[in-house]
Amino acid sequence: MRKFTNLVLSRRMVTILLIIIQAIILLVLINSFSHVFTYIYIFFILLSIIMVLYLINKETSPSLKLPWLVIMMLIPLFGGALYLLFGQNHVSKALKKENNKLYALRNSASYSDQETFKQLQIDFPHYIGQVNYLRNYSNARVYAHTKTTYFPLGENMFEAMCEKMKQAKKYIFIESFIVDEGYMLQTVLDILVDKVKEGVEVRFIYDDLGCLTTLPPEYFRYLRSHGIKAMAFNPFEPILSIVHNNRDHRKITVIDGEIAFNGGINIADEYINKIRRFGHWKDNAVMLEGEGVNDFALMFLETWNYYMDEDEDFSVFLYDKESLPIENGYVQCYEDSPLDYELVGENVYLNIINQANHYVYITTPYLIIDNDLMIALCNAAKRGVDVRIIMPFIPDKWYVHLIGQASYDQLLKAGVKIYEYTPGFIHAKTFISDDHVATVGTINLDYRSLVHHFECGTYMLGTSAVYDIKKDYYKTLEVSQPVFIGYFKSKPWYLRIIAVFLKLFAPLM
């Protein structure tokens, strides 16, 4: 009875109830205006026509336009309205203006990477274009003197992160999309509360929608009561007519400006296999030590300063040690933001694929890709590049997984090798190519990550982590089953029909 009561009174159920009530009210209002339905019909048709014309002339990738154009043609009555709600980045001009201001502060707080970039041009001339792209369009500087450590599982990363947090002297910054009550969160909170008592500054950002079903409302107040400075990103309001497209999907931990963690691991027990939701949870992360930590600290501070309406000197949070780690290779910590129309995450992936000469190995939990990525993957395989993709065997969202499987045959026919991780669910977002370049981060191969969310990643050239990622990939292949042409056609007919329908609405997923 208690469990039932808790479920009924949970934030999720209250939110669903409020949305249902709003939907009922909307239907009642529409019914009350039934005598002018013809005019309403004409209005929505005209809206769709206007949106089609707008979209055709919009400066964005044709691959992003096409799904919406199809939707508006198939359902002209509501297609235009759907695009206004779901297809746009509803980011205020004020936020964009503030973001430009914070970028300027970030530039003034960081260091010049000209000398490092000159050396990189000598060491890795093949990748100059990619590196320069991130410098120009993601404000990602090139860092040497940055040690990279790769963690093949969430529990490995969590153990190291806890040890490093215990050693913190100045500050701890944590940013996470999902935070769920359980062993992992409690362990983190115990450490953070202890560090606050020691005089360490602790700041905590979580995405409010990402935590809708996992945390009580205004959980940040509970954190603040323990001395932790906290905020909920883009607070979710259960309003039918407003869609919060732009979520903070980043996972960042920064300690003292000296250490940073980045990867796919949220603060929830399934990510460290304390609980089993979808079999064994395979995730990954990297730890940075040295100058490269700077840009993750700055990413966090940009978000914090805007939402908390603060104006502080960023430079005091940056790496300030005279001795630097000895590490081969280079690191760029990049971000992808809906505040502009630059698809940084997708372009990083496209450039890795297009520049590959020998192989591209990919892990991703989702495979909802646009035509640009599809063509790039197929063309790479056709020119002899060993292209491999590892997907989950046990999905967390069956309908999303079904859309990905619907793309298997096209990729397989081109020569792409596809595998499914048989122990369970793989959540890692990893690209590695030609023993030189790798990226680990938060960016999924779906429209949510590639277009709408705030994301981040770690781009590595010639660092020790690159080789560790490759080793882990081969180990993962050993417990993954290959997928063959005809796999999707072997599924029941009704699932194939559902997949066709769902693929139409892929931009919404």
Kinemage of the C-alpha trace (Angstrom):
@kinemage 1
@onewidth
@group {chain A} dominant
@subgroup {mainchain}
@vectorlist {calphas} color= white
{ca met a 1} P 0.000 0.000 0.000
{ca arg a 2} L 2.838 2.370 0.870
{ca lys a 3} L 4.554 1.726 -2.468
{ca phe a 4} L 1.288 2.419 -4.290
{ca thr a 5} L 0.787 5.660 -2.357
{ca asn a 6} L 4.343 6.769 -3.073
{ca leu a 7} L 3.847 6.007 -6.772
{ca val a 8} L 0.579 7.964 -6.956
{ca leu a 9} L 2.101 10.942 -5.166
{ca ser a 10} L 5.407 10.823 -7.049
{ca arg a 11} L 6.595 13.740 -9.138
{ca arg a 12} L 6.218 11.654 -12.298
{ca met a 13} L 2.566 10.815 -11.642
{ca val a 14} L 1.716 14.375 -10.636
{ca thr a 15} L 3.372 15.657 -13.810
{ca ile a 16} L 1.502 13.154 -15.986
{ca leu a 17} L -1.778 14.045 -14.256
{ca leu a 18} L -1.262 17.781 -14.825
{ca ile a 19} L -0.477 17.227 -18.513
{ca ile a 20} L -3.578 15.019 -18.902
{ca ile a 21} L -5.725 17.711 -17.273
{ca gln a 22} L -4.303 20.314 -19.654
{ca ala a 23} L -4.964 18.015 -22.622
{ca ile a 24} L -8.584 17.565 -21.519
{ca ile a 25} L -9.027 21.316 -21.138
{ca leu a 26} L -7.557 21.811 -24.603
{ca leu a 27} L -9.963 19.268 -26.108
{ca val a 28} L -12.898 20.943 -24.374
{ca leu a 29} L -11.832 24.316 -25.764
{ca ile a 30} L -11.463 22.897 -29.262
{ca asn a 31} L -14.915 21.332 -28.991
{ca ser a 32} L -16.376 24.627 -27.846
{ca phe a 33} L -15.030 26.211 -31.017
{ca ser a 34} L -16.350 23.446 -33.249
{ca his a 35} L -18.477 25.958 -35.143
{ca val a 36} L -15.297 27.607 -36.431
{ca phe a 37} L -13.412 24.355 -37.054
{ca thr a 38} L -12.995 25.161 -40.727
{ca tyr a 39} L -11.069 28.308 -39.869
{ca ile a 40} L -8.905 26.416 -37.363
{ca tyr a 41} L -8.219 23.776 -39.997
{ca ile a 42} L -7.180 26.427 -42.525
{ca phe a 43} L -4.969 28.111 -39.927
{ca phe a 44} L -3.015 24.941 -39.150
{ca ile a 45} L -2.678 24.068 -42.847
{ca leu a 46} L -1.313 27.550 -43.557
{ca leu a 47} L 1.031 27.198 -40.579
{ca ser a 48} L 2.434 23.955 -42.010
{ca ile a 49} L 2.891 25.597 -45.427
{ca ile a 50} L 4.755 28.490 -43.809
{ca met a 51} L 6.917 26.097 -41.814
{ca val a 52} L 7.744 24.111 -44.975
{ca leu a 53} L 8.852 27.291 -46.750
{ca tyr a 54} L 10.810 28.382 -43.688
{ca leu a 55} L 12.524 25.021 -43.359
{ca ile a 56} L 13.464 24.838 -47.044
{ca asn a 57} L 15.218 28.198 -46.784
{ca lys a 58} L 16.756 27.590 -43.370
{ca glu a 59} L 20.554 27.335 -43.210
{ca thr a 60} L 20.892 23.874 -41.750
{ca ser a 61} L 21.742 20.373 -42.882
{ca pro a 62} L 19.338 18.862 -45.473
{ca ser a 63} L 19.439 15.681 -43.401
{ca leu a 64} L 17.812 17.561 -40.531
{ca lys a 65} L 15.240 19.200 -42.800
{ca leu a 66} L 14.022 16.081 -44.605
{ca pro a 67} L 12.362 14.219 -41.677
{ca trp a 68} L 10.406 17.330 -40.718
{ca leu a 69} L 9.334 18.000 -44.289
{ca val a 70} L 8.033 14.426 -44.513
{ca ile a 71} L 6.128 14.826 -41.234
{ca met a 72} L 4.525 18.070 -42.427
{ca met a 73} L 3.502 16.505 -45.722
{ca leu a 74} L 2.013 13.407 -44.116
{ca ile a 75} L 0.209 15.215 -41.304
{ca pro a 76} L -0.233 18.775 -42.609
{ca leu a 77} L -2.844 19.610 -39.990
{ca phe a 78} L -0.398 19.332 -37.089
{ca gly a 79} L 3.017 19.058 -38.781
{ca gly a 80} L 3.792 22.776 -38.568
{ca ala a 81} L 2.749 22.952 -34.922
{ca leu a 82} L 4.868 19.897 -34.103
{ca tyr a 83} L 7.874 21.552 -35.701
{ca leu a 84} L 7.370 24.716 -33.682
{ca leu a 85} L 7.200 22.669 -30.489
{ca phe a 86} L 9.833 20.016 -31.091
{ca gly a 87} L 11.967 21.069 -34.032
{ca gln a 88} L 13.197 24.416 -32.828
{ca asn a 89} L 15.797 25.248 -30.254
{ca his a 90} L 13.770 27.297 -27.817
{ca val a 91} L 16.721 29.176 -26.456
{ca ser a 92} L 16.118 32.763 -25.470
{ca lys a 93} L 18.002 35.652 -27.038
{ca ala a 94} L 19.044 36.657 -23.521
{ca leu a 95} L 20.699 33.268 -22.971
{ca lys a 96} L 22.467 33.477 -26.335
{ca lys a 97} L 23.693 36.986 -25.494
{ca glu a 98} L 24.895 35.842 -22.096
{ca asn a 99} L 26.595 32.874 -23.676
{ca asn a 100} L 28.601 35.182 -25.962
{ca lys a 101} L 29.627 37.202 -22.920
{ca leu a 102} L 30.741 34.063 -21.074
{ca tyr a 103} L 32.688 32.919 -24.124
{ca ala a 104} L 34.604 36.185 -23.993
{ca leu a 105} L 35.326 35.684 -20.299
{ca arg a 106} L 36.427 32.139 -21.048
{ca asn a 107} L 38.842 33.367 -23.691
{ca ser a 108} L 40.353 35.879 -21.314
{ca ala a 109} L 40.679 33.297 -18.557
{ca ser a 110} L 42.321 30.618 -20.619
{ca tyr a 111} L 45.721 30.450 -22.198
{ca ser a 112} L 46.994 30.725 -25.765
{ca asp a 113} L 47.526 27.362 -27.444
{ca gln a 114} L 49.493 28.667 -30.438
{ca glu a 115} L 52.765 26.949 -29.510
{ca thr a 116} L 51.035 23.678 -28.734
{ca phe a 117} L 49.143 23.843 -32.018
{ca lys a 118} L 52.377 24.439 -33.944
{ca gln a 119} L 53.883 21.299 -32.433
{ca leu a 120} L 50.724 19.305 -33.175
{ca gln a 121} L 51.018 20.316 -36.834
{ca ile a 122} L 54.383 18.548 -36.890
{ca asp a 123} L 53.307 15.476 -34.902
{ca phe a 124} L 49.846 14.873 -36.436
{ca pro a 125} L 49.538 16.780 -39.720
{ca his a 126} L 46.695 14.521 -40.876
{ca tyr a 127} L 44.419 15.822 -38.115
{ca ile a 128} L 45.126 19.551 -38.295
{ca gly a 129} L 41.760 20.286 -39.892
{ca gln a 130} L 39.771 18.508 -37.198
{ca val a 131} L 41.735 20.149 -34.397
{ca asn a 132} L 41.353 23.578 -35.959
{ca tyr a 133} L 37.621 23.004 -36.369
{ca leu a 134} L 37.222 22.417 -32.635
{ca arg a 135} L 39.358 25.464 -31.860
{ca asn a 136} L 37.198 27.685 -34.046
{ca tyr a 137} L 33.702 26.301 -33.452
{ca ser a 138} L 33.795 24.829 -29.952
{ca asn a 139} L 36.288 27.136 -28.276
{ca ala a 140} L 38.340 24.017 -27.547
{ca arg a 141} L 42.003 24.717 -27.079
{ca val a 142} L 44.722 22.200 -27.746
{ca tyr a 143} L 46.453 20.944 -24.634
{ca ala a 144} L 49.600 18.939 -24.202
{ca his a 145} L 50.868 18.052 -20.732
{ca thr a 146} L 47.616 16.277 -19.958
{ca lys a 147} L 47.599 12.714 -18.679
{ca thr a 148} L 44.639 10.642 -19.891
{ca thr a 149} L 43.361 7.573 -18.049
{ca tyr a 150} L 40.654 5.405 -19.584
{ca phe a 151} L 38.028 3.578 -17.536
{ca pro a 152} L 36.245 0.734 -19.371
{ca leu a 153} L 33.414 0.489 -16.826
{ca gly a 154} L 31.439 2.876 -14.675
{ca glu a 155} L 32.493 1.188 -11.454
{ca asn a 156} L 36.163 1.701 -12.375
{ca met a 157} L 35.594 5.400 -12.922
{ca phe a 158} L 33.509 5.761 -9.772
{ca glu a 159} L 36.188 4.245 -7.552
{ca ala a 160} L 38.827 6.603 -8.952
{ca met a 161} L 36.505 9.626 -8.772
{ca cys a 162} L 35.729 8.995 -5.104
{ca glu a 163} L 39.425 8.745 -4.238
{ca lys a 164} L 40.207 11.977 -6.062
{ca met a 165} L 37.281 13.820 -4.451
{ca lys a 166} L 38.516 12.782 -1.011
{ca gln a 167} L 41.835 14.463 -1.853
{ca ala a 168} L 40.232 17.760 -2.937
{ca lys a 169} L 41.693 20.894 -1.351
{ca lys a 170} L 39.953 23.805 -3.122
{ca tyr a 171} L 36.801 22.815 -4.978
{ca ile a 172} L 34.680 20.056 -6.537
{ca phe a 173} L 32.361 20.685 -9.494
{ca ile a 174} L 29.847 18.002 -10.517
{ca glu a 175} L 27.496 18.186 -13.499
{ca ser a 176} L 25.170 15.284 -14.368
{ca phe a 177} L 22.124 14.625 -16.525
{ca ile a 178} L 20.607 11.926 -14.294
{ca val a 179} L 20.938 11.739 -10.521
{ca asp a 180} L 19.166 8.915 -8.740
{ca glu a 181} L 18.943 8.113 -5.065
{ca gly a 182} L 20.893 5.016 -4.135
{ca tyr a 183} L 24.354 3.757 -3.245
{ca met a 184} L 26.240 5.842 -5.794
{ca leu a 185} L 24.581 9.132 -4.894
{ca gln a 186} L 24.833 8.525 -1.161
{ca thr a 187} L 28.537 7.700 -1.447
{ca val a 188} L 29.117 10.911 -3.393
{ca leu a 189} L 27.080 12.992 -0.938
{ca asp a 190} L 28.937 11.583 2.065
{ca ile a 191} L 32.234 12.670 0.508
{ca leu a 192} L 30.921 16.079 -0.543
{ca val a 193} L 29.475 16.864 2.898
{ca asp a 194} L 32.786 15.932 4.514
{ca lys a 195} L 34.689 18.141 2.072
{ca val a 196} L 32.343 21.074 2.740
{ca lys a 197} L 33.132 20.737 6.451
{ca glu a 198} L 36.832 20.920 5.530
{ca gly a 199} L 36.247 24.221 3.721
{ca val a 200} L 36.216 22.861 0.156
{ca glu a 201} L 33.805 24.632 -2.175
{ca val a 202} L 31.323 22.177 -3.743
{ca arg a 203} L 29.014 22.969 -6.647
{ca phe a 204} L 26.458 20.567 -8.133
{ca ile a 205} L 24.396 20.864 -11.347
{ca tyr a 206} L 21.755 18.332 -12.373
{ca asp a 207} L 19.250 18.423 -15.214
{ca asp a 208} L 15.744 18.818 -13.871
{ca leu a 209} L 14.018 16.834 -16.625
{ca gly a 210} L 16.680 14.124 -16.514
{ca cys a 211} L 15.913 13.728 -12.813
{ca leu a 212} L 12.130 14.030 -13.126
{ca thr a 213} L 11.517 10.437 -12.065
{ca thr a 214} L 14.537 10.004 -9.811
{ca leu a 215} L 14.667 13.005 -7.463
{ca pro a 216} L 12.108 14.927 -5.396
{ca pro a 217} L 11.130 18.401 -6.644
{ca glu a 218} L 13.650 21.132 -5.836
{ca tyr a 219} L 16.233 18.618 -4.676
{ca phe a 220} L 18.808 21.394 -4.879
{ca arg a 221} L 17.368 22.811 -1.639
{ca tyr a 222} L 18.249 19.569 0.145
{ca leu a 223} L 21.801 19.778 -1.207
{ca arg a 224} L 22.095 23.411 -0.142
{ca ser a 225} L 21.003 22.489 3.377
{ca his a 226} L 24.212 20.439 3.610
{ca gly a 227} L 26.426 23.291 2.422
{ca ile a 228} L 26.564 22.137 -1.221
{ca lys a 229} L 25.964 24.885 -3.754
{ca ala a 230} L 23.445 23.363 -6.158
{ca met a 231} L 21.122 24.186 -9.035
{ca ala a 232} L 18.636 22.395 -11.301
{ca phe a 233} L 19.296 23.072 -14.971
{ca asn a 234} L 16.331 24.402 -16.995
{ca pro a 235} L 13.624 23.509 -14.431
{ca phe a 236} L 10.876 21.419 -15.974
{ca glu a 237} L 7.339 22.749 -15.874
{ca pro a 238} L 4.500 20.319 -16.642
{ca ile a 239} L 2.930 22.580 -19.253
{ca leu a 240} L 1.471 20.940 -22.347
{ca ser a 241} L 2.304 23.736 -24.734
{ca ile a 242} L 5.947 24.117 -23.802
{ca val a 243} L 8.621 21.584 -24.668
{ca his a 244} L 11.956 21.773 -22.937
{ca asn a 245} L 14.086 20.569 -25.804
{ca asn a 246} L 17.429 21.822 -24.588
{ca arg a 247} L 18.656 19.626 -21.756
{ca asp a 248} L 22.021 19.471 -20.000
{ca his a 249} L 23.199 15.995 -21.022
{ca arg a 250} L 26.814 16.608 -19.942
{ca lys a 251} L 28.647 14.558 -17.311
{ca ile a 252} L 31.572 16.459 -15.853
{ca thr a 253} L 33.473 16.294 -12.586
{ca val a 254} L 36.287 18.778 -11.933
{ca ile a 255} L 38.505 18.698 -8.852
{ca asp a 256} L 40.803 21.598 -7.877
{ca gly a 257} L 41.384 22.504 -11.527
{ca glu a 258} L 43.804 19.573 -11.676
{ca ile a 259} L 41.591 16.551 -12.395
{ca ala a 260} L 38.508 16.090 -14.566
{ca phe a 261} L 36.246 13.154 -15.411
{ca asn a 262} L 34.153 12.944 -18.583
{ca gly a 263} L 32.116 10.154 -20.146
{ca gly a 264} L 28.664 8.622 -20.272
{ca ile a 265} L 28.285 7.840 -16.578
{ca asn a 266} L 25.467 9.479 -14.648
{ca ile a 267} L 25.048 9.317 -10.872
{ca ala a 268} L 22.761 6.298 -10.621
{ca asp a 269} L 23.356 2.754 -9.425
{ca glu a 270} L 22.864 1.006 -12.791
{ca tyr a 271} L 25.857 2.892 -14.203
{ca ile a 272} L 28.158 1.128 -11.750
{ca asn a 273} L 26.257 -2.181 -11.845
{ca lys a 274} L 25.021 -1.937 -8.275
{ca ile a 275} L 21.637 -2.765 -9.691
{ca arg a 276} L 20.776 -4.583 -12.906
{ca arg a 277} L 18.146 -2.909 -15.053
{ca phe a 278} L 19.131 -4.087 -18.532
{ca gly a 279} L 21.668 -6.778 -17.848
{ca his a 280} L 25.297 -5.711 -17.421
{ca trp a 281} L 25.715 -1.972 -17.948
{ca lys a 282} L 28.767 -1.183 -20.075
{ca asp a 283} L 29.858 2.436 -19.915
{ca asn a 284} L 33.161 4.314 -20.015
{ca ala a 285} L 34.933 7.529 -19.067
{ca val a 286} L 38.292 9.276 -19.166
{ca met a 287} L 40.173 11.082 -16.428
{ca leu a 288} L 42.311 14.081 -17.320
{ca glu a 289} L 45.164 15.376 -15.201
{ca gly a 290} L 46.931 18.585 -16.155
{ca glu a 291} L 46.222 21.614 -18.329
{ca gly a 292} L 43.417 19.973 -20.281
{ca val a 293} L 41.203 20.140 -17.200
{ca asn a 294} L 40.842 23.889 -17.804
{ca asp a 295} L 38.185 23.675 -20.469
{ca phe a 296} L 35.928 21.362 -18.461
{ca ala a 297} L 36.161 23.768 -15.533
{ca leu a 298} L 35.219 26.620 -17.858
{ca met a 299} L 32.273 24.695 -19.329
{ca phe a 300} L 30.887 24.183 -15.859
{ca leu a 301} L 31.449 27.789 -14.836
{ca glu a 302} L 29.721 29.157 -17.935
{ca thr a 303} L 26.527 27.296 -17.070
{ca trp a 304} L 26.789 28.068 -13.372
{ca asn a 305} L 27.388 31.787 -13.776
{ca tyr a 306} L 24.450 32.247 -16.113
{ca tyr a 307} L 21.833 30.375 -14.101
{ca met a 308} L 23.053 31.589 -10.728
{ca asp a 309} L 23.478 35.164 -12.030
{ca glu a 310} L 27.049 35.336 -10.801
{ca asp a 311} L 30.064 37.130 -12.219
{ca glu a 312} L 33.377 35.741 -11.036
{ca asp a 313} L 36.992 35.476 -12.084
{ca phe a 314} L 37.280 32.174 -13.950
{ca ser a 315} L 41.067 32.170 -13.797
{ca val a 316} L 41.130 31.259 -10.086
{ca phe a 317} L 39.610 27.864 -10.941
{ca leu a 318} L 42.169 26.899 -13.595
{ca tyr a 319} L 45.259 24.708 -13.510
{ca asp a 320} L 48.036 26.608 -11.737
{ca lys a 321} L 50.775 24.095 -11.001
{ca glu a 322} L 54.282 24.742 -12.284
{ca ser a 323} L 55.081 21.056 -12.746
{ca leu a 324} L 53.202 19.462 -15.642
{ca pro a 325} L 52.371 15.803 -16.302
{ca ile a 326} L 54.593 14.059 -18.834
{ca glu a 327} L 52.279 12.611 -21.471
{ca asn a 328} L 52.526 12.106 -25.196
{ca gly a 329} L 49.766 13.349 -27.407
{ca tyr a 330} L 47.174 16.098 -27.277
{ca val a 331} L 43.746 16.700 -25.777
{ca gln a 332} L 40.799 18.915 -26.675
{ca cys a 333} L 37.775 19.186 -24.400
{ca tyr a 334} L 34.890 20.241 -26.622
{ca glu a 335} L 31.270 21.140 -26.096
{ca asp a 336} L 28.213 21.106 -28.317
{ca ser a 337} L 25.536 23.647 -27.584
{ca pro a 338} L 22.076 24.383 -29.016
{ca leu a 339} L 22.894 28.065 -28.520
{ca asp a 340} L 24.289 28.047 -32.043
{ca tyr a 341} L 23.451 26.107 -35.187
{ca glu a 342} L 26.805 24.365 -35.383
{ca leu a 343} L 26.493 20.590 -35.043
{ca val a 344} L 29.847 20.151 -33.343
{ca gly a 345} L 29.264 16.636 -32.049
{ca glu a 346} L 28.094 15.316 -35.414
{ca asn a 347} L 30.941 17.035 -37.248
{ca val a 348} L 33.524 15.521 -34.901
{ca tyr a 349} L 32.118 12.075 -35.688
{ca leu a 350} L 31.901 12.810 -39.423
{ca asn a 351} L 35.493 14.033 -39.560
{ca ile a 352} L 36.793 10.935 -37.770
{ca ile a 353} L 34.897 8.690 -40.188
{ca asn a 354} L 35.917 10.613 -43.303
{ca gln a 355} L 39.602 10.858 -42.296
{ca ala a 356} L 39.971 7.180 -41.397
{ca asn a 357} L 42.367 5.138 -43.517
{ca his a 358} L 42.332 1.787 -41.713
{ca tyr a 359} L 39.518 1.498 -39.176
{ca val a 360} L 36.780 3.267 -37.237
{ca tyr a 361} L 35.414 1.524 -34.140
{ca ile a 362} L 32.219 2.875 -32.600
{ca thr a 363} L 30.146 2.156 -29.503
{ca thr a 364} L 26.762 3.789 -29.097
{ca pro a 365} L 23.563 3.003 -27.179
{ca tyr a 366} L 21.369 4.432 -29.950
{ca leu a 367} L 21.573 4.555 -33.735
{ca ile a 368} L 19.163 7.215 -34.965
{ca ile a 369} L 21.372 8.865 -37.568
{ca asp a 370} L 20.762 11.342 -40.351
{ca asn a 371} L 21.690 10.870 -43.984
{ca asp a 372} L 25.093 12.554 -43.590
{ca leu a 373} L 26.247 10.031 -41.005
{ca met a 374} L 24.711 7.132 -42.914
{ca ile a 375} L 26.531 8.090 -46.127
{ca ala a 376} L 29.819 8.682 -44.282
{ca leu a 377} L 29.711 5.270 -42.584
{ca cys a 378} L 28.765 3.453 -45.796
{ca asn a 379} L 31.357 5.258 -47.914
{ca ala a 380} L 34.108 4.561 -45.382
{ca ala a 381} L 33.311 0.840 -45.481
{ca lys a 382} L 33.118 0.887 -49.283
{ca arg a 383} L 36.595 2.377 -49.584
{ca gly a 384} L 38.031 -0.427 -47.450
{ca val a 385} L 37.951 1.069 -43.956
{ca asp a 386} L 37.125 -1.453 -41.217
{ca val a 387} L 33.986 0.135 -39.750
{ca arg a 388} L 32.484 -1.543 -36.691
{ca ile a 389} L 29.590 -0.522 -34.475
{ca ile a 390} L 28.688 -2.107 -31.133
{ca met a 391} L 25.083 -1.647 -30.009
{ca pro a 392} L 23.182 -2.963 -26.970
{ca phe a 393} L 21.641 -6.421 -27.001
{ca ile a 394} L 19.271 -5.467 -24.169
{ca pro a 395} L 17.957 -1.942 -24.872
{ca asp a 396} L 16.777 0.576 -22.309
{ca lys a 397} L 14.154 1.875 -24.771
{ca trp a 398} L 12.843 -0.858 -27.082
{ca tyr a 399} L 11.279 1.563 -29.576
{ca val a 400} L 14.512 3.566 -29.973
{ca his a 401} L 16.478 0.337 -30.393
{ca leu a 402} L 14.009 -0.781 -33.040
{ca ile a 403} L 14.686 2.344 -35.114
{ca gly a 404} L 18.418 1.633 -34.931
{ca gln a 405} L 17.901 -1.956 -36.023
{ca ala a 406} L 15.890 -0.715 -39.006
{ca ser a 407} L 19.129 0.876 -40.283
{ca tyr a 408} L 21.202 -2.292 -39.934
{ca asp a 409} L 20.693 -3.711 -43.428
{ca gln a 410} L 21.746 -0.535 -45.240
{ca leu a 411} L 24.952 -0.384 -43.214
{ca leu a 412} L 25.645 -4.116 -43.470
{ca lys a 413} L 25.200 -4.147 -47.248
{ca ala a 414} L 27.836 -1.391 -47.492
{ca gly a 415} L 30.296 -3.471 -45.477
{ca val a 416} L 29.842 -1.980 -41.996
{ca lys a 417} L 30.163 -4.629 -39.270
{ca ile a 418} L 27.530 -4.434 -36.520
{ca tyr a 419} L 27.561 -6.211 -33.174
{ca glu a 420} L 25.261 -6.298 -30.154
{ca tyr a 421} L 26.661 -6.419 -26.624
{ca thr a 422} L 25.203 -9.682 -25.361
{ca pro a 423} L 25.712 -9.208 -21.572
{ca gly a 424} L 23.284 -6.297 -21.573
{ca phe a 425} L 23.211 -2.583 -22.314
{ca ile a 426} L 26.137 -0.560 -23.693
{ca his a 427} L 25.876 3.142 -22.913
{ca ala a 428} L 29.400 4.189 -23.951
{ca lys a 429} L 29.756 6.792 -26.701
{ca thr a 430} L 33.131 6.102 -28.255
{ca phe a 431} L 34.871 6.652 -31.589
{ca ile a 432} L 38.412 5.405 -32.191
{ca ser a 433} L 40.341 5.395 -35.449
{ca asp a 434} L 43.733 4.376 -36.876
{ca asp a 435} L 45.507 4.045 -33.494
{ca his a 436} L 45.814 7.831 -33.308
{ca val a 437} L 42.490 9.461 -32.515
{ca ala a 438} L 39.652 8.743 -30.126
{ca thr a 439} L 36.771 10.583 -28.528
{ca val a 440} L 34.845 9.689 -25.392
{ca gly a 441} L 31.979 11.746 -24.050
{ca thr a 442} L 28.245 12.218 -23.737
{ca ile a 443} L 27.123 12.539 -27.375
{ca asn a 444} L 24.806 9.778 -28.566
{ca leu a 445} L 24.093 8.984 -32.205
{ca asp a 446} L 20.585 10.394 -32.090
{ca tyr a 447} L 18.861 13.698 -32.776
{ca arg a 448} L 18.521 14.553 -29.089
{ca ser a 449} L 22.284 14.622 -28.572
{ca leu a 450} L 23.352 15.795 -32.004
{ca val a 451} L 20.937 18.735 -32.237
{ca his a 452} L 19.105 19.686 -29.064
{ca his a 453} L 21.167 18.954 -25.955
{ca phe a 454} L 24.141 20.548 -24.241
{ca glu a 455} L 26.875 17.940 -24.691
{ca cys a 456} L 30.612 17.514 -24.282
{ca gly a 457} L 33.436 15.177 -25.167
{ca thr a 458} L 37.164 14.570 -24.926
{ca tyr a 459} L 39.056 14.431 -28.215
{ca met a 460} L 42.443 12.701 -27.911
{ca leu a 461} L 45.367 12.452 -30.311
{ca gly a 462} L 48.168 10.006 -29.552
{ca thr a 463} L 47.525 9.794 -25.809
{ca ser a 464} L 47.884 6.586 -23.809
{ca ala a 465} L 44.097 6.365 -23.422
{ca val a 466} L 43.692 5.889 -27.183
{ca tyr a 467} L 45.476 2.551 -27.027
{ca asp a 468} L 43.545 1.491 -23.923
{ca ile a 469} L 40.261 2.278 -25.664
{ca lys a 470} L 41.235 0.042 -28.577
{ca lys a 471} L 42.127 -2.828 -26.214
{ca asp a 472} L 38.784 -2.458 -24.465
{ca tyr a 473} L 36.978 -2.443 -27.796
{ca tyr a 474} L 38.446 -5.830 -28.726
{ca lys a 475} L 37.478 -7.215 -25.301
{ca thr a 476} L 33.944 -5.941 -25.811
{ca leu a 477} L 33.779 -7.589 -29.232
{ca glu a 478} L 34.539 -10.943 -27.596
{ca val a 479} L 31.236 -10.796 -25.703
{ca ser a 480} L 29.218 -9.255 -28.542
{ca gln a 481} L 27.343 -11.144 -31.231
{ca pro a 482} L 27.617 -10.154 -34.897
{ca val a 483} L 24.558 -9.034 -36.805
{ca phe a 484} L 24.036 -10.272 -40.363
{ca ile a 485} L 22.114 -8.997 -43.377
{ca gly a 486} L 18.449 -9.867 -43.042
{ca tyr a 487} L 18.447 -9.554 -39.248
{ca phe a 488} L 15.775 -6.876 -39.240
{ca lys a 489} L 13.661 -8.630 -41.873
{ca ser a 490} L 13.558 -11.688 -39.611
{ca lys a 491} L 11.646 -9.729 -36.978
{ca pro a 492} L 7.851 -10.077 -36.765
{ca trp a 493} L 5.970 -8.095 -39.401
{ca tyr a 494} L 4.237 -5.868 -36.860
{ca leu a 495} L 7.585 -4.739 -35.373
{ca arg a 496} L 8.824 -3.846 -38.847
{ca ile a 497} L 5.705 -1.774 -39.434
{ca ile a 498} L 6.142 -0.057 -36.067
{ca ala a 499} L 9.778 0.700 -36.946
{ca val a 500} L 8.750 2.331 -40.226
{ca phe a 501} L 6.279 4.522 -38.355
{ca leu a 502} L 8.724 5.379 -35.573
{ca lys a 503} L 11.458 6.260 -38.048
{ca leu a 504} L 9.195 9.008 -39.329
{ca phe a 505} L 9.325 10.620 -35.899
{ca ala a 506} L 13.058 10.037 -35.386
{ca pro a 507} L 13.765 13.802 -34.996
{ca leu a 508} L 11.666 13.718 -31.832
{ca met a 509} L 13.733 10.922 -30.231
